[in-house]
Amino acid sequence: MSLKSPKTARLGHWKNPSRLKLDPEESFGFVYLIVNMLTGRRYIGKKQYHRYSKGQRQGTSDWKTYTSSSRSVNADIAQLGKKNFHFEILTEFQTRNGLTYGETNLQHVADVLTVPHRDGTRLFYNAFIDKIRFIPTEFLVGDSKIRVIERVQNFK
C-alpha cells in the first residue's frame, strides 16, 4: 500500500510550485531545476516523458524517479540523501526541438558555467551547455520566460 497521495505519485519526486498544467501523455518533456538544499548548488537539465526508437514512442521513461545525468549531482544525492534535494519542473515542451532549445537557452540565460557561489565555487553543477544547430519552433517568451528565469535565479 502506497502512502503517497495521488498527486505525489503522479509526479514522482518532482515539485510543481508554479502550478503548471503538466501533461506527460501529450508533451515531449520538461526542463527542471535541482537544488542541493544543504549547499544551495543548482543544476538545470531536461527529461523526456517517453522513450523513443526510430522516432516512434516506445513507452514511458523513468522520469518520475530520474534524478540527473550529472555524475556530480548523483554523487551528492548518493552521499547526502535525496531528501536534501529539491526537484522542480520549471517548464514543459511539446516537441524535441523545443525541449532541447529550452534547456540550452535557460542554461545560457542563467549563466550556469560562470555564476559564483557564496563560497567561491560555481553555483551550478552544470559542466557544459549543448550547442544548438537548428532554428527552434518552440521556445519560452514573455511572462513565461521571465517566471522561469526568476525561479532559477531567486530560488530560496
N, C-alpha and C positions, 0 to 999 in steps of 0.2 A: 504494500500500500504506500503510495507516494504522499508525502506531507507537503509537497509543493502545490501552490494554488494553480488553477488552470492558466492564469495569466503568466505566472512564473514559468511553468512548464512550456508554454507556447514560445517563449523567447530564450529558454535555457538560462545561462548566467548573464545575458545581455540586458542592460537597462535602456529605457527609452524615456528619459526625463523630458524631452521636448515634445512628447506625445505625438510622434509621427504616426501617420496611418500606414503602418507596415503591411505589406502583402507578399509574404515569402513565396506564395504559389505563383503569382504573376510577375514578380520583379526578378531581376537578374541577380542583384546582390546589394551589399551595403558597405559604406565606409565607416570605420569605427575608431574610437579612441580608447586606449587602455592607459590607466593611471596607476602607478605604484603609490598607494596611499601612505606608505611609510617614508618615502623619499620625495615624492612629487614628480618623479620622472614619468615621461609620457611616450606613447607610441601611436602613430596613425597608420592604419592599414586598411585592407579591403578583404571581403569574403563573399564568395558566390553562394547562393542558396542551394544550387543544384550542381550535380556532376554532369559533364558533357563528354561525348565521344563523337568525333567527326561531325560536330555541330548539332547532334541530337541529344536531348535531355535523357540522362540515364538513371536519374534518381536523386534523392535529397543528399546534399553534402553533410558534413559533420558540423555545420555552422553553429548549432546550439551548444556544443561543447568545445568548439575551437577556441584556442587562446591566441596564437600568433605564429607567424612563420619566422619571427626573430628568435635566434638562439639566445640572445641576451635576455629578452623578456621571459622566455620559457625557463631559462636557468633561474632567474629571480623568482618566478612563480613557484618552481620546484623547491627553492631554498626557503622562501618566506611564506609560502602558502597562498592559495588562490583567494582566500578571504581578505587578504591585504591588497587586492587589486580591484579597481573599478573598471567594468567593461561596458562601454556605451556605444550604441548605434547613433551615429551623427546624421547620416542621410542615406537614402536608398535610391538605387538607379534601376531603370527598366532594361538597359542594354549593356553589353560587354564594354563597348567603347565609352559609354557614359561612366561606368564604374571605374575603368582604368584611368580615364582623364580626371574624374572627380577625386580619386585618391592622390594622383600626382599633383594636380593643381592645389589641393589643400595642403599637401606637404610643402610645396613651394611657398604658398602664402604664409604658412605658419613658420617658415624658415627652420625646418626640423634639423638641418645639418649644422647650424651655427648658433642657435639661441643658447646663451649660457644659463646654467642652473645657479642657484644661490651659492653653491659650494665650489664654483669654478669649473665643474664638469659641464657636459652638454645636457640640456634639459630633456631632449628627446632621445630615445633608444635608436631611432631610425638611423641606419648606416649608409643609405643611398636613396636616391629618388630615380624612378624609372624615366626613360625618355619617351616622348610622345612623337610618333611618326605618322599621325593621321589628323584630320580635321574632325573634332568631336561633333556628334549630332545631338548630344545630351550633356548639359552642364548646369551647375548652380548659378543663379543670377539673383540680383536684388536682395530682398529681405532674407530669402533662404540662405544665400551665401553669407550674408552678414551674421545671421544667427549661428551658423556652424562655426565660422571663424571666431566669434566671440566665445562660444562654448569651449573651443580648444584653448584659446589664449587666457581665458579667465576662469578656468576650472578651479574650484576650491574643494 
